[in-house]
């Protein structure tokens, strides 16, 4: 379909968060000017895009923005939304993009050409700051000169990423050798300072403050005394305690962790940091080479263009890619890192710090630097299977190309306490799924579940006043929006500075009122949407229960862990010695399965689980036939292990979803 030349204009840009000759707001101002020249309607302002950056949104009216997104990413929120909008709205006639490299910096220049032609093929003219390329009819041939120019531009844009990567590696190596910061936030206990070439401090920099000044760089210097006192306390505690216990102590005392109040992403999901301490946080503080006034760069290599080496950038090798052909983060050996003296005196004794690092390495053993498995099928019954003989949880062990669960007390005491009680992991998992299947396929159980769900959903019915409040807020928002438009038009008619100032004050008040109403409406809509039709909620829950039955029937190991968490299944096994030929082996002789909030048949062990404490508690009969009460601890676990859904042997490494 042919489109009208003078219609609606939309603006798109991609920003990687770096420094450019113009800001996104200035680019929108350029789009406003070009739209007026072309006689195109364009509803976008510099304030709009600045607000989008602060709020983290990707679209506002005619403005589409992918912020802090790499140019080689071919799928982006704003770009995808723009493509959909352009295909549905026949009034769009012009697309304003600052430059071609703001649309894409692809590895293959033809990818950029295809993106551009998606819009041009619909008759939309693409307007850049240096040229305008007209849309074309379906089936029309593209001018060869335009095609060549676009390929050259996108090829140049892709090469810019590689040139930038090379410059960054050389620059960071140069800064690291001089003891300056190579970027990022300062580690806990230190602050970013602006310093001269000789290392002389000028002033402390505010968070997220960036200064570009000739012959000046950023240096990390010791921070407040309170932070340094906490670091010294952590180092002292680590000499006699494991990092998990230090983290639990700091959390129990209410001391906020270094990243408390910030947000982070896990698997693409942004969430806030709780403020709890974890063993990785503690060990990272202790391992910081800045404590002995040394800087270190090149611990890891990442990126899809070039990789770091002490002498300069290198090409990516085959071992730099994952099986899915995406580049991975590589940990460099110690000898391949750039180490230099910092611009302050050591804060701790170098020999004592070296001894502490050696102790931490010994505690970490062979597992240091290895990521936790994210495959649920490898430990579906983690923290949900127990030995009734000693009331301890059973830990997962690799065994004959599969796995099994063995008594935790036996493992942690090196066989001195309890007996070698163990069960096949795959068999125990299938047994748990069978128990759930047997429970759910019962017609009476399903009817009871449906009645209980109906009772719970009845308690969540919406308060009648919520709908009325929402309606009133929407009416008020419409009125405020009209007043805001009237105030804006009156400002244009102001004849004196005094009139303009008075109207500006009214305009600002209406703008604040409009933003407050939008926020209140959004809150009420969320609360209203949360209360849905009772029958629909019950039906959805029953469908989920039926799906659980189907998955349990298939004995699917992949989803077993999720099913066990949803049903809160726990397995308790009782063991006894059974003759087996000339040997006597401990075999399963019975047990209990609990679901939901059912009370456990034993008092689950809740004491300390570290090996030193277990071995120091004294030797117990290895047959494990004494009463369970002699093993149960009445005290609550104060050291972070044994929490619901977590491994008892390994604590979480930072806040993760």
N, C-alpha and C positions, 0 to 999 in steps of 0.2 A: 504494500500500500504506500502510495506517495504521501508525504507529509507536507504540511504548510510550513513555509520557511519562517514565518513570524509566528511563533507560538510560545511555548514554555521552555525555559532554560533550567538546567540542573548543573550542579557543581560537584566534582569528585576530586579528591586528592588522597594520596597515601603518604604517611609520614613515619619514618623509622625512629623518630625521637631524637635525631641528630641535629647538627647545626646547618642551616641553609641560608642562602642570601636573602630570602623572604620568609616571614612567618605564615602559618596557615591563615591568620586573620588578614594579612596583607594580600594573600592570593584571592580571598573572597572579595576584598575591596576591588581588586582587578576585575574579577568576574562581574561585579555590579556595573563597573564602568563599561565593559564590553557589551553587557546585556543592553544597556541604554543605547549604545551606538548601533546595535543590531536591531533595536526595537523589539526585544524579547522580554517577556515577563520572567523575573527571577526574584524569588523570595528567600534571600539569604543575606546575612550581615556578618561582619567580623566578630561581633559579640556572640552570634549564634555558634560559630565554630569554636570560640574560646570556651563557651559553656559546655560544648560537647566534649572537649578535651578534659575538662575538670570532672564532668559527670561520667565519662567513659562510655558515651553512647556513640553509635555509628551512623545515625541518621537523624536529621531534624529538618523536616520540610523538603526544600530543594537542595539541601547540603548533605553530601555523603562523605564520610571520613573513616579511613582505616588508619588508626593512630598506633604507632610503635609496632608496625607490621613490616616484615622484610619484603623487598621488592620481588624476590624469587618465589614467594608464596602465591600460587595461582588461584587459590580459593580463599576469599576474605569476606567477612560479613558485609561490609558496606558495598563492595564491588558486586557481590552476588545479589544484594537487594537492588542495586542500581540496574543490573541486567534485567531483573524481573520487572522493575518499574518501567523501563524503556520498552519492554515487549508488550506491556498492558496499556500504557497511557499514550494514545495517538497524538496528544498535544505537544509532546516533547519534541522540539526541533533542534535544540543546541545542547551540547555537552561541553562544559568548561572544565578543562584540565590544565594545570600550570605548564607541565612539560610531559613528554612521553615517559621519562624515567619515573614520574609520579604515578603513572598507570602501571608500569611494570619494569623490573630489572631482570629479565628472564635469562636462564642459561641458553635457551634456544631463542634467537630473535623472532622466529616465526610465531612463537607463543604470544609475544606482544602484538604482532600484526593481527593475529586472530582475534584478540581482545578488542582491538580498535575497530576491526571490521564487523564485529558483532553489532556495534552501534551504527556504523556507516551503512550497513546493508539494510537497515530499517529507515533510511532516509535522514538520519540524524547527523548534523554537522558537528565535528569535533573541533573545538576551538582551543588552541594552545597559545601561549604568550608570544611565540615567534611565528606561528602560521595557523591557518584554518584549513582543514580538509573537509570537503563537502561530502554529504551522504550520497549514496547511489541507489538506483533502482535494482530490484532483484533481477539477476541475469545480466546486468550491465558489467562490462569489463572494467577493471581498475586500470587507471593510467599507470604505465610502467615506471615513469619517473617518480610518481608518488610512492609506488610500492618499493622501489629501490631506496628512496629517502627514509621510509619508515623502517626498513630492515637495517639500514645503517644506524639510525638513531637507537633502535632497541639493542642492536649489537654493541654499540658504544655504551649504552646504559648497563648492559651486563658486564662489560669489561671494567666499568667503573667500580663495581663491587670487588672485583679481584684486585684492582690497583689500590683501592682503599684498604683491603685486607693486608696487602704487602706493606703499605705505609704504617698501618696500625701496629703490626708486629715489630717492625724496626723501631718505631717510636717508643713502644712499651719496653723493649729490650734496653734502649738507651736510657729511659727513665729509671728502670729497675737497677741498672748498673750504677747509677748515681744515688741510689737510696730513696728515690721519690716514689710517690704513689702512681700506680698504673691505671687507676680508676676504681670506681665502686665505693661502697660505704666503708668506713674505717671499722676494724674489728672491735669487739667489746673492750672497753677500757681506754680507747684511743679516740682522738678527734682529728678532723681534717684541718690543716693549716695552710695558708698561702705563704710560700717561702721564696726567697731569691735563689739564684743559681748556686750560691755558695752554701745554701741550707739555712740561712738566717730567717727565722720566722717573722712574718709581717703581721698577720692577724688570723684568728680562728674563723673558719668558714661555717656558715649556717647550713643545716641539712638541705640537700639538693641545690645548694648555691654553686654556680659555676662561674669562674673568673678567667678571662683570657687576657693575659698581660705579658708583654715581652719580658724575657729573662726571669720569669716567675713560674713556679710549679707548685704542685700540691704535695705536702708531706704529712705523714701520720706521726702525731706526738701524743705522749701520755695525757689522759683526760683527768676527770675529777678524782679527788682523793678517795671518795666513797667507792668508786669503781675499782680503783687500784687495791683498796683494802679487801674488797670481795675477791679479787683475783688471787691475792696472797692467801686468803683463807681457803679458797678452792685448792690451790697447790698444796697447802698444808694437809688438808683432808685427804687428798688423793694419795699421799704417802702411806696411809694406813687403811683406806677404804676404797672399795670399787666405785667407779664413776656413777653407777646406777644408784648407789646409796647416797652419794653426795647430792645427786640431782633430787632424790626424794626428800632429803633433809631441807634443801633450799626451797622446794615447793611447799613443804609443810610449814615452813616459817613465813610463807607469804612473800618471799623476795621475788619480784618480777624477773622473768628471763630477759635476755638482751633484746629479743624481737617482740616482746609483749606489746600488744596494741597494733602491730603491723598486719599486713595481709600478705599472703603468698599463694602460689598456684601449685596444686598437685593434680597431675594428669589433666591439666587444662581447666580445673575448677578452682576458682579463687575463694579463699576463706580466711578468716581472721585467726591470728595466733593466740592461743589460750593464755600464755604466760607461764605455763608449767615448764619446769626444767627437765631435760633428758640427758642421757649419758653422752650422746654425741656433742651436745652443746658444751658440756663440762670438759670433755677431752679436747675439743677444738680450742677452747680458751687456754688450756694447759699447754697445748702443743704450739701455740703461737710463737714464732721465732722473734717477734718484736719484743718479747719479754727479755731477751738477751741482746736487744738492740741490733737485730739482723733483719733485713727485708728478704723476701723470697718471691720469685715470680716464675711462672711456668709449671706450677704443680699439675695443671691439666691442660690439654690441648683440645680445642673444639672449633667448630666452623665448617662450612662447606666449600671454602675457597682455598685457603692455605692454612698450614699448621705451624705452631711455634717450634723452634729449636734454639739453643743458646747462641747460634751464629746467624740466625735469620729464619725467614719463612721457608717451609718445604711444601712439596706437593702432597696431596692425600694419597695414602697407600691403600691396598686392599683391606688391611686389618683396621682401617679407620671407618669402615662401613659395617652396619648391622646386616643381618640376613635379608631385611626388607630394602636394602640399598640406601638407607638413610644414614647420614654421617653420625657417628657416636662420639661421646666424650671419652678421651683417652687419658689415663693417669701416667704422667711421665716419671721415670726413675729419679732418685735424688740427685744423681750426678748430672742430669740433664737440665737442672733448674738454675736460674740466675740468682745468685745470693750476693748481697752487698751490705755494708754497714749502714745502720740507720743514723739519723741526725740527733741522737740523744744518748745518754749513758744507759748501760744495762740496768734493768729494774730488778733482776734476780741474779743469783750466783749461777754462772754458766755451767759449772761442774754439777751442781745440784739439779739444774734443769735437765742436763743431759741424762743423769741417772733416772729422773722421773720419766722422761720419754722412753728410756729403755724398759722401765717397769710397765708402762702402759702398753708398749709393743708386746711384751711377754704376756700380759693379761689378754690382749686381743688375739694372740695366737695366729692361727692361719686364716681367721675369718676377717681380719682387718682389711678394709677396702672392698669387700665383697658385698654387693647389694642383696637385700632380702628378696627372696622369691616372691613374685606376684602371681603365682599360679595357685589358685585355690585348691585344685585337686591334689596338691602335694601334702597338705596338712588339713584335711576337712574337719578332724575332731580335736584340733588344737584347743587346750584348756577346757575340754568337755568330756574327758575320759579319765577315770580315777581307779586307783588300786584300793579296794576296801580293806585290805589287810593292814595297810599303814596310813590310809586316808590321804595319800599324796597323789597329785596328778601324774599322769603317765606322759612321757616325752616321746616325740617322734624320733625314730632312728632309720636311716637308710638300711635296707636289708634285702639282698638277693634281687637286685633290679626292681625292688619295690620298697615298701617301708613297713615298719611295725611300731607299736607303742610299748615302751618299756617303763617300769616303775621309776619315777623321778628320784625317790630316796635312794634307791639302789645305785643309780647313776651318779648322783651328787656325792655319795659317800665312798665312791670307788669300790662298791660291792661289800663294804663293811657292815652296812645296815640294810635290813629287809632282805628280800630274795629277788632273784632274777625273774620277776613276773613280767610277762609280755604277751601281747596279742597281735595277730596279723592286722595291719592297718586297713588293707582293702576289705578284708572279711568283716572287721568291726564297722567299717563305713557302710557296707551293704546291709549289715544287721540293723544299723540305726535307721537306714532308709526303709527297711522292711517294717520296723516298728511304727514309723510315721504312716506308712501305707495302710497298715492294719488298723491304725487308729482312725484314719480319715475315711476309709471305705465303709465304715459302719454307718448304716442309715440313721440310727439314733444319735450318733455323735454329730453327724452333719446337721441334723435338725436342732440339736442343742446349740451348736455353733451359730446357726442362723438366728435363733432367738436371742442369743447373747449379743450378737452384732447389732440386731435391731434395737435392743435396749440401750446400747452404747451410743448409737447414732441419734436416738431420740433425745439424749441429753445434750446434743450439740446443735439443736435447732437454733436458727438465727433469732436474735432479739428483734422484735418488730421495729424498734426505734432505729435500727441500723439502716434499713432501707429508706426511712424518712430522712435521716440525717444526710445520707448520700444524695438523695434527690435535692434537698435544700442547698447542699454545697455546689451541686452542678448548676443550679439556677443562679447562685451567687457568682460562680465563675463566668457564666455567660455575660452577666451584667458588668462585671469588672473588665472583661475583655472589650466590651463595647466602650466603656468609659476610657479604657486605655487607648483605643483607636481615636476617640474624640480628642483626648489630650495630646496625642501625637500630631494630629492635624492642626490643633490650635497652636502648638509650639512652632509650626512652620509659618503661622500667621503673626507671631509675636513681633511687635514693632520696636520695642525697647528692650535693653538688657534686663531691666527689672521684671518686665512681663515674662521674658524667656526664663529667668531664674525661678519665678513663682510657678510657672507651668512645669518646669523641670522637676521641682520638688513634688508637685502633684503626680507627675508621671512616675517618679521613683517610688512613691508610696503605693500607687496602683500596681506597679510591677512586683513589689514585695508581697502585696496582698494576693496577686495572681499566683505567684510561686507557692505561697502558703496554702492557698486553696487547692492547687494541684496536688501538693503533698498529702493534704488531708483526704482528698478524694481517692488518691492511690491507696492509702492505708485502709479506707473503708471498703474499697473494691476488693482488696486482698482478703479482708475479714469476711466479706459477703461471699466471695467465690469459694472460700474454704468450707462454707456450709452449703452442701449440695443436697440434692434430693435423697431422702433416707433410703428409699428402695434401690436407687442407683448405687449408693455406697455399699449396701448389703450385697447387692448382686455382684459388684466388683470384687468384694472380699471373698464371696463364695466361688467366683471364677478362679481367683488366686488359689484357693484351697484345692480346687479340682486340678489346677495345673501342678500343684505340689504332688498330688497323687500320681499324675502322669509321669512327672520327672522321677519320683521315687520308684515307680514301676520299672523305669528304664535303668535303674541303678546308676544314674549319671554322676560320676565322680566330680565332674566340672562344677556342678551346682550344689553338690552335697553340703559344702560349708555354709552356703547361703541358706539352704533349707534348715540346717541345724540351728543357725542363728535365729531365723524367723520363728521356729517352733521352740527354741530354747531347750533343745534335747541335750541330755547328759547321760553318760554311760558309767555305771559303777560295776566293776568286776571283782569277784571273790576268787582267790586262788588257794589251792591245796596241793601238797606233794602226792604224786601219782606214780606208781612203779611203771617203768618203761624198759622192759628187758632187764639188763643188769644195772640200769640207772634209775634214779628217782628224779622226776621232773615236776616242776610246778605247772599245773594246768588250771584252766578256768573251770570252776565247779558251780558257778551261779552268779547272780548279779541282779541289778535293779536298773531300769530305764525310767527316767523322769522327763516330763514334758511341761512346758509352760512355767508357771510359778510354783510347781510342786516342790516340797521341801526335800533336800537330799537325805538319803537313808543313813548317812554318817556325818560327823562333823569334819568337814574338809579342812585339811591342814592349811594354816594361814600364817605360819611363821616364816623365818628367814630361809631362803633357798640357796644361798651361796655355799659353795663347797666347804669353805673354811668353817662356817658356822655349823654346817651339818656334821662334819667330821669331829668338831669339838664337842658336840652334844653327847658323845659317848656311843659305844658299840651296843647294838641290839641284836637279838637273835636273827640270823640270816634266814630262818625258815619263815619268819613273818607271821607266826601263829598267835602272838600275844594280842590282847584286846586292842581294838582300834583306838580307844580313848587314851591309851598311853602315848599315842603319837600325835593326837590333835592338840593344837595350840589354842588356848582361849583368847589369845591376843590377836588384834587385827594386824594384818600385814602392813607395815609402815614403810616398806621399801619399794613399792611400785609393782611387785610381781603378784601374779595370781588374780589380776583384775579380769572381769568378765570379758571374754572375747580376745584376750591377749595371751601371748606365749608366756609361760612362767619362767622359762630359762632365758629368754631374751626380751628386753624391754624395747619400747618403741623408740625409733631414731627420729626424734623431732615430731611436731604435730603433723599428722597425715590423715587424709580422708580414707 
